[in-house]
Amino acid sequence: MRDEVADEKLMELYRDGDAGAFDVLYHRHKGGLFRYLLRLCKHKDVAEELFQDVWSNIIRSRDRYQPSAKFTTFLYQIAHNRLIDYIRQRPELTLSLDIEDGESDSLADHLTADAGTQPEILIERKRLVEKLVKQIEMLPAVQREAFLLREEAGLSLEEIALTTGVTTETAKSRLRYAVAKLRDGLRGLV
């Protein structure tokens, strides 16, 4: 039954002492959150550390949780802030979308997995996905983050703005420019 309960209600249940509600939230959002962190920071070990920090922050802040926004906005705002803090402490790191060699959870693997068994379809789809990943990587970090928050986390423009600490118009512009650059980069391939 908990699979049908809204995230905000689960967080309220967790705040009120229901540890099982946290388990549902964690399992519901762990994949998207980890991919978001990994695609922005590139280093799997850093993404794992940040991932743990974000969930630890959720646990520590549960008593203060108020559902003033969607839970995903709350979650990704914590992730965004933790990532920014981490990068400020280590200026040698840059935001990226690359997936480490051998990483099994790559965007290309996800997008080509449903192509069936026809080799020519798999090859063409993989080529397009690799081109898309390269195009996303070339986006400025703020545009890339807005795009990933929309596509990976499913956040609305207002939620992206709240998560990243900018106005809705700025979030809209970042997303619009990201999509336009991606379309231009993929023009002629589809």
C-alpha positions as CSV (number, residue, x, y, z in Angstrom):
1,M,0.0,0.0,0.0
2,R,2.9,2.4,0.7
3,D,3.9,2.3,-2.9
4,E,0.8,4.5,-3.7
5,V,1.5,7.0,-0.9
6,A,2.8,10.4,-2.0
7,D,6.4,11.2,-1.1
8,E,5.4,14.2,1.1
9,K,3.1,12.0,3.2
10,L,5.8,9.3,3.5
11,M,8.2,12.0,4.7
12,E,5.6,13.2,7.2
13,L,5.2,9.6,8.4
14,Y,8.9,9.2,8.7
15,R,9.1,12.5,10.6
16,D,6.6,11.1,13.0
17,G,8.6,8.0,13.6
18,D,7.7,5.5,10.9
19,A,11.0,4.1,9.7
20,G,9.3,2.0,7.0
21,A,8.2,5.2,5.3
22,F,11.8,6.2,4.9
23,D,12.6,2.9,3.3
24,V,10.0,3.5,0.6
25,L,11.3,7.0,-0.1
26,Y,14.9,5.7,-0.3
27,H,14.0,2.9,-2.7
28,R,11.8,5.2,-4.8
29,H,14.5,7.9,-5.2
30,K,17.9,6.3,-4.8
31,G,18.6,5.6,-8.5
32,G,17.7,9.0,-9.8
33,L,19.6,10.8,-7.1
34,F,22.7,8.7,-7.6
35,R,22.6,9.2,-11.4
36,Y,22.1,13.0,-10.9
37,L,25.2,13.2,-8.6
38,L,27.3,10.9,-10.8
39,R,26.5,12.7,-14.0
40,L,27.4,16.1,-12.5
41,C,30.6,15.2,-10.6
42,K,31.9,12.3,-12.8
43,H,33.7,10.5,-9.9
44,K,31.8,7.4,-8.6
45,D,33.5,7.6,-5.2
46,V,32.6,11.3,-4.9
47,A,29.0,10.6,-6.0
48,E,28.7,7.8,-3.4
49,E,30.0,10.1,-0.7
50,L,27.6,12.8,-1.7
51,F,24.7,10.3,-2.0
52,Q,25.3,9.2,1.6
53,D,25.6,12.8,2.8
54,V,22.3,13.7,1.2
55,W,20.4,10.8,2.8
56,S,22.1,11.6,6.1
57,N,20.9,15.2,5.8
58,I,17.4,13.9,5.1
59,I,17.5,11.8,8.3
60,R,18.9,14.6,10.4
61,S,16.4,17.1,9.1
62,R,13.3,14.9,9.4
63,D,12.1,16.6,12.6
64,R,12.0,20.0,10.8
65,Y,10.4,18.7,7.5
66,Q,7.4,20.7,6.4
67,P,5.8,19.8,3.1
68,S,6.0,23.3,1.6
69,A,7.2,21.8,-1.7
70,K,7.4,18.4,-3.3
71,F,9.7,16.0,-1.6
72,T,11.8,15.7,-4.8
73,T,12.4,19.4,-4.6
74,F,13.5,19.1,-1.0
75,L,15.7,16.1,-1.9
76,Y,17.4,17.6,-4.9
77,Q,17.8,21.0,-3.2
78,I,19.8,19.2,-0.5
79,A,21.8,17.3,-3.2
80,H,22.4,20.5,-5.1
81,N,23.6,22.4,-2.0
82,R,25.8,19.4,-0.9
83,L,27.4,19.2,-4.4
84,I,28.1,22.9,-4.5
85,D,29.7,22.8,-1.0
86,Y,31.8,19.8,-2.0
87,I,33.1,21.5,-5.1
88,R,33.8,24.7,-3.3
89,Q,36.0,22.8,-0.9
90,R,37.8,21.0,-3.8
91,P,38.3,23.4,-6.7
92,E,40.2,20.8,-8.7
93,L,36.8,19.1,-9.3
94,T,34.6,20.2,-12.1
95,L,31.0,19.3,-12.9
96,S,30.7,16.8,-15.7
97,L,28.3,14.3,-17.3
98,D,30.8,11.7,-18.2
99,I,30.2,8.2,-16.9
100,E,33.3,6.4,-15.6
101,D,34.6,3.6,-17.8
102,G,33.0,0.3,-16.8
103,E,30.1,2.1,-15.1
104,S,27.1,-0.2,-15.8
105,D,24.5,2.4,-15.1
106,S,25.2,4.5,-18.2
107,L,22.7,6.6,-20.0
108,A,23.5,4.8,-23.2
109,D,22.7,1.4,-21.6
110,H,19.4,2.6,-20.3
111,L,18.2,4.2,-23.5
112,T,19.3,1.3,-25.8
113,A,18.1,-1.5,-23.5
114,D,14.6,-1.5,-25.0
115,A,15.6,-1.5,-28.7
116,G,14.9,-5.2,-29.1
117,T,17.4,-7.6,-30.6
118,Q,17.8,-6.1,-34.0
119,P,21.5,-5.2,-34.3
120,E,21.1,-2.4,-36.7
121,I,18.5,-0.7,-34.4
122,L,20.8,-1.2,-31.4
123,I,23.8,0.2,-33.2
124,E,21.9,3.3,-34.5
125,R,20.3,4.0,-31.2
126,K,23.6,3.6,-29.3
127,R,25.2,6.0,-31.7
128,L,22.5,8.6,-31.2
129,V,22.6,8.2,-27.4
130,E,26.4,8.6,-27.4
131,K,26.0,11.8,-29.4
132,L,23.3,13.0,-27.0
133,V,25.6,12.3,-24.0
134,K,28.4,14.2,-25.6
135,Q,26.1,17.1,-26.4
136,I,24.8,17.2,-22.8
137,E,28.4,17.1,-21.6
138,M,29.2,20.2,-23.6
139,L,26.4,22.2,-22.0
140,P,27.5,24.9,-19.5
141,A,27.2,23.4,-16.0
142,V,24.1,25.5,-15.0
143,Q,22.2,24.4,-18.2
144,R,23.3,20.8,-17.7
145,E,22.0,20.8,-14.1
146,A,18.7,22.3,-15.1
147,F,18.3,19.7,-17.9
148,L,19.2,16.8,-15.6
149,L,16.8,18.1,-12.8
150,R,14.0,18.1,-15.4
151,E,14.8,14.8,-17.1
152,E,16.3,12.8,-14.3
153,A,14.3,14.1,-11.3
154,G,11.2,15.2,-13.2
155,L,11.2,18.6,-11.5
156,S,9.0,21.4,-12.8
157,L,10.5,24.8,-13.7
158,E,9.4,26.2,-10.3
159,E,11.0,23.2,-8.5
160,I,14.3,23.6,-10.5
161,A,14.4,27.3,-9.5
162,L,13.8,26.5,-5.9
163,T,16.4,23.7,-6.0
164,T,19.1,25.8,-7.6
165,G,18.3,29.1,-5.8
166,V,17.4,31.1,-8.9
167,T,14.2,32.7,-10.2
168,T,11.8,30.6,-12.3
169,E,12.6,32.8,-15.3
170,T,16.3,32.0,-14.9
171,A,15.6,28.2,-14.6
172,K,13.3,28.5,-17.7
173,S,16.1,30.2,-19.7
174,R,18.7,27.7,-18.6
175,L,16.4,24.8,-19.6
176,R,15.4,26.5,-22.9
177,Y,19.0,27.2,-23.9
178,A,20.0,23.6,-23.0
179,V,17.3,22.1,-25.1
180,A,18.1,24.4,-28.0
181,K,21.7,23.5,-27.9
182,L,20.9,19.8,-27.7
183,R,18.6,20.1,-30.7
184,D,21.2,22.0,-32.7
185,G,23.8,19.4,-31.8
186,L,21.6,16.5,-32.8
187,R,20.2,18.1,-36.0
188,G,20.7,15.9,-39.0
189,L,21.2,12.8,-36.9
190,V,17.5,11.9,-36.4
